[in-house]
Amino acid sequence: MQKICFLFNHDQTHQIAHSLPIALQMAKSGTADVTLAVTNTLVEAEIRRLSGAALEGMKIVPLQTKSTVSQILVRALDSLVPARKLLVYRDNLDFFRQFDALVVSEKSSLILKTRYGLKDVKFIHTRHGAGDRAIGFNAESAQFDLILVSGEKIRDRLICDAGVPPEKIRITGYAKFDIVVPEQKPLFPASDRRTILYNPHPSPHLSSWFKFGAEVLEQFYQSGRYNLIFAPHVMLFARPWTVTIDRLSIASANKPDPRYNDAPHMLMDLGSPACTDMTYTNAADLYLGDVSSQVYEFLHRPRPCLFLDAHDTQWQGNPNYRHWTTGPVKTDAKDIIGAVDAAFATQASYNDAQRTALADSFSVTDTAASVRAAAAIIDYLDQAIG
């Protein structure tokens, strides 16, 4: 039986649900010896919450930075860059060597292969999200032994943009949709207002937050005509400074005015599990955002979208902004309420674009995505390792 490690190495919880359902399915079917490795207590707690009783009997191994040098670097750098995330690899090489395969939803783990020489471990990428950003299709992807993708759009761009050989890719659907979120209280009890989700991205050179965010929140606060969920990408306020690597940029993200917390028609959530488990994308009537892949989770049930372009982007015909074809795009923050009204009124003109984008992004069959993904992994390892 193959020994497979599902690694959850991130400061926040937003990547967990893209691989956890596969691990749970694999353990349930008994097709592999599955270990879950976690690198902080926040991530472990979220795994336990989402898994419930399905986690019983599974191995969870906490990984830490061990060397004195690593611990010093973490204390010095982790508030600016993900030092712990990178150093944990070097300090746990013997742990990773014992597995036939390492399943991850991000790319930093490739350092185990490229720098630390773990050539006998197969690296399997589940990706996280079904978005369009160019960083999701860079050359690093080709270094994985197997990539599981949600739909044809992702497969085609990996082949074309990242140079991934087609035989390394399996279309298995979107495993995150298999997560069953624990039932919770209504977000806006006894309200008949429609609900807007504002979900800005953290990258300074892409996000609407740094230029438009304060004005957007103030307009919803003053209007009171809509309920507003403010649930940005969980990394927006995770550190004092936001640093991005796809195009080097750095900025400080000022948090919203505290008075919004007391507005009955506004829900301010800067990073709870509800930001990443589709609670808000399922609850909203309209999606307001910029480049976050969460728009595709929202479009799983097509509804109006409104996009904010704070950077004068030449986006038409650009595959990195394909999601902007699914709703109107606004280039300033003037009269956001009027723009929301218009987005609701013109939704019919975007129905076809939304249906096409959805079909290209998510492969749906009678078999659950997590079942398809687990089978694809086992089939690959049986052929590659025997």
Disulfide bonds with the S-S distance in Angstrom:
none
